[in-house]
Amino acid sequence: MKRLAIVMMAVLIASSGMAQQVKVKVKPKPKVDVKVNPDVRVDVNPDVRVDVDPDLNIDVNTDIRVNPDVIVNAIQHVDLDKHLSEALDGAFSSLGDHGDHSADYQTNEQEIEIPLSNPGERGKLDIESHNGRIKITAYEGNTVKVKMVKYGKKVDKEKTKDGMRLVSTGGFNVQAQEYRNVVKVENEGWGNRMDFEVQVPKNFDIKAESYNNGHIFIEGVEGELNVESYNGPITLVDINGSASASTYNGAVKVSFTGVTADTNMAFSTYNGDVDLTLPGNAKITTKMKTNRDIYTDFEDFDLSQEVPSTNDRGRNGGDRGRSGGYRIKFENWVRGKVNGGGPEVMMKTTNGNIYIRKNN
């Protein structure tokens, strides 16, 4: 019995040990699952973030960096002033060409001399060009000399169109006349471009108008100038007298050697600077408007406070309560005085600066 009890005790102890070993072998299995889950997170999520997001960022940034390069290259290879001038010249000089812009062009010149009724006395030139530049210079003489330069298709015997060859693009369409020292010259055509180069006596007043390809240049005249252009700048050099000049596309640049006293003047453009040069002792009152900047090198230049425009219908139109109220408006005008002030000089531009220079 005693031996049997001992055997039974051994069996129980052995059974207990085996159970503990089984439990130890089974419990670590969930730990294996825990190790697997972090592996999955590490292998998948970081790869997605690293491989995809940075690639997308690099691709987008690269595209953005490329676009400015393209724009810069385009600007570097395009001369805007040159192409604008060519576009204006080509557009209007090609009228009547039936859309053929590839032909070569040639010039044809004519010169005329117009006598004056009263040589030596003050005269006036009235010149108008529908399509072409105007250049006027003063000289020591008593007549008006006019040189006309007409642009047309180049005549080429080797080239044909529908079995025919070009022999001419037409002649001049100009009228000139003089009466009591007033000379009038007009280009009546709107087709092929024609430029004028005119010489006048110094003591001449000028009225000049040009529309297409209309750069107007006047130099050395002593008189009153009234100049209008549309597609082209206006340049007045060494003028002794007074002037008014307006254009739409182009700068207005005027330099005076002397200014007529007590005479108002006006200079305006839409696209371009207004650049005025005056004698150092000139006395003017300026009225200026621009969306950009105003510059001067005159030491005696005083700005005055802008005065708004008002409209009070109650005071000027009767019963304010019945007819309307009160309005006040500031219109962006800048006023100033050069050397204490004098006649009014209006300068106006939208896309450009205003310069008031001293002629030393």
Number of C-alpha atoms within 10 A of each C-alpha: 6 6 8 9 10 10 11 11 12 12 12 11 10 11 12 11 11 12 10 10 11 10 10 11 9 9 10 10 10 10 9 10 11 10 10 11 11 11 11 10 11 10 11 11 10 11 12 11 11 10 10 11 11 11 11 11 10 10 10 10 10 11 10 10 10 10 11 11 11 11 10 10 11 11 11 10 8 10 10 11 9 9 12 11 14 12 13 16 18 16 14 18 25 22 15 12 15 7 9 9 14 9 12 10 13 12 13 12 13 10 12 12 12 15 16 18 15 14 14 14 12 15 24 22 21 17 21 22 26 22 24 28 26 25 18 23 16 18 17 10 13 18 20 21 18 20 16 20 20 21 20 23 21 15 16 12 10 7 10 10 7 5 6 9 13 14 11 11 14 10 10 17 14 13 10 14 13 16 13 11 21 18 21 16 18 17 22 14 14 18 17 24 25 27 22 24 16 21 21 26 24 22 21 20 23 24 18 23 24 24 20 21 29 27 25 25 19 23 20 20 24 24 20 19 24 17 23 24 27 20 22 25 26 27 20 22 17 17 23 21 19 21 25 18 26 25 28 20 19 25 25 28 20 23 22 23 17 18 21 17 13 12 14 17 19 18 23 24 25 20 19 21 25 28 22 20 19 22 15 17 14 18 20 24 21 26 16 21 21 20 13 12 11 16 11 16 11 16 10 14 18 15 12 10 9 13 14 12 10 11 14 14 17 15 11 9 12 12 12 14 9 10 10 14 13 11 11 11 10 10 11 13 17 17 19 20 20 21 17 13 16 17 16 19 20 18 27 22 25 16 16 21 20 23 18 21 17 18 17 8
